[in-house]
Amino acid sequence: MASSNALLNETSKLFKALAQPDRLRILQLLVKGELCQCKLIEHLGKSQSTVSIHLRHLVEQGVLNVREDGQRRMYSIADPAVRELLASGQSIVTRTILVKAARLGPHRRDQV
């Protein structure tokens, strides 16, 4: 088993890899199933090189699997826990927004 510090460092790397909106969009798309890089580029509206960089980071951190299918590279979520982490993160953010809105009152909710 890895030492506590080593585990924290690796966990930090994972969260850094996820701390980018386009990477979270990629995960949201892949929750529905495997996609080729070309479809991810199309959905994100970003350049091929930008999407490739994001995908490389996610693969390096073990978040995504990649496989060759002829000349296409197919990407999928590597571990079901990634889906759970994404859902948990969205749930936390939703609750935080609702709590902030409740504290502000009905006339200032647009400030959340």
C-alpha positions as CSV (number, residue, x, y, z in Angstrom):
1,M,0.0,0.0,0.0
2,A,1.2,3.5,-0.9
3,S,2.2,5.8,1.9
4,S,-0.3,8.4,3.1
5,N,1.7,11.2,1.4
6,A,2.1,9.4,-1.8
7,L,-1.6,8.6,-1.9
8,L,-2.5,12.3,-1.2
9,N,-0.1,13.4,-4.0
10,E,-1.7,11.0,-6.5
11,T,-5.1,12.1,-5.4
12,S,-4.1,15.7,-5.9
13,K,-3.0,14.9,-9.5
14,L,-6.3,13.2,-10.2
15,F,-8.3,16.3,-9.0
16,K,-6.0,18.6,-11.0
17,A,-6.7,16.6,-14.1
18,L,-10.4,17.0,-13.4
19,A,-10.2,20.7,-12.5
20,Q,-10.8,21.9,-16.1
21,P,-14.3,22.5,-17.6
22,D,-13.5,20.9,-20.9
23,R,-12.3,17.7,-19.2
24,L,-15.5,17.6,-17.2
25,R,-17.5,18.0,-20.4
26,I,-15.5,15.1,-21.9
27,L,-16.5,12.9,-18.9
28,Q,-20.1,14.0,-19.2
29,L,-20.1,12.9,-22.8
30,L,-18.4,9.6,-22.0
31,V,-20.8,8.7,-19.2
32,K,-23.2,7.9,-22.0
33,G,-20.7,5.5,-23.6
34,E,-17.5,5.1,-25.6
35,L,-16.8,7.8,-28.2
36,C,-14.1,8.4,-30.8
37,Q,-11.9,11.5,-30.5
38,C,-13.5,13.0,-33.6
39,K,-16.9,12.9,-31.9
40,L,-15.5,14.6,-28.8
41,I,-13.9,17.3,-31.0
42,E,-17.3,17.8,-32.6
43,H,-19.2,18.0,-29.3
44,L,-16.7,20.3,-27.6
45,G,-16.2,22.6,-30.6
46,K,-12.5,22.7,-29.8
47,S,-9.4,22.1,-31.9
48,Q,-8.0,18.6,-32.4
49,S,-4.8,19.5,-30.5
50,T,-6.7,21.0,-27.5
51,V,-8.9,17.9,-27.2
52,S,-5.9,15.6,-27.6
53,I,-4.1,17.3,-24.7
54,H,-7.2,17.0,-22.5
55,L,-7.6,13.3,-23.4
56,R,-3.9,12.6,-22.7
57,H,-4.2,14.1,-19.2
58,L,-7.3,12.0,-18.4
59,V,-5.7,8.8,-19.8
60,E,-2.4,9.5,-17.9
61,Q,-4.4,9.8,-14.6
62,G,-6.2,6.6,-15.2
63,V,-9.6,8.3,-15.7
64,L,-10.1,7.2,-19.3
65,N,-9.3,4.1,-21.3
66,V,-8.2,4.4,-25.0
67,R,-8.2,1.8,-27.6
68,E,-7.5,1.7,-31.3
69,D,-10.3,0.9,-33.7
70,G,-8.8,1.0,-37.2
71,Q,-7.5,4.6,-37.5
72,R,-9.8,5.9,-34.8
73,R,-9.0,6.2,-31.1
74,M,-11.9,5.3,-28.9
75,Y,-12.3,6.6,-25.4
76,S,-14.3,5.4,-22.4
77,I,-14.4,5.9,-18.7
78,A,-11.9,3.6,-17.0
79,D,-13.6,3.0,-13.7
80,P,-17.3,3.2,-12.6
81,A,-16.0,5.3,-9.6
82,V,-15.3,8.1,-12.0
83,R,-19.1,8.3,-12.9
84,E,-19.8,8.4,-9.1
85,L,-17.2,11.1,-8.5
86,L,-18.7,13.2,-11.3
87,A,-22.2,12.8,-10.0
88,S,-21.1,13.5,-6.4
89,G,-19.3,16.7,-7.5
90,Q,-22.4,17.9,-9.3
91,S,-24.6,17.1,-6.4
92,I,-22.3,19.0,-4.0
93,V,-22.3,22.1,-6.3
94,T,-26.1,22.0,-6.7
95,R,-26.6,21.9,-2.9
96,T,-24.1,24.7,-2.4
97,I,-25.9,26.9,-5.0
98,L,-29.3,26.2,-3.3
99,V,-27.9,27.0,0.2
100,K,-26.4,30.2,-1.1
101,A,-29.6,31.2,-2.8
102,A,-31.6,30.5,0.4
103,R,-29.3,32.7,2.4
104,L,-29.5,35.6,0.0
105,G,-33.3,35.5,-0.1
106,P,-35.7,35.7,-3.1
107,H,-34.6,39.2,-4.3
108,R,-30.9,38.5,-4.6
109,R,-30.8,34.9,-5.9
110,D,-29.4,36.0,-9.3
111,Q,-26.1,36.7,-7.4
112,V,-25.4,33.0,-6.8
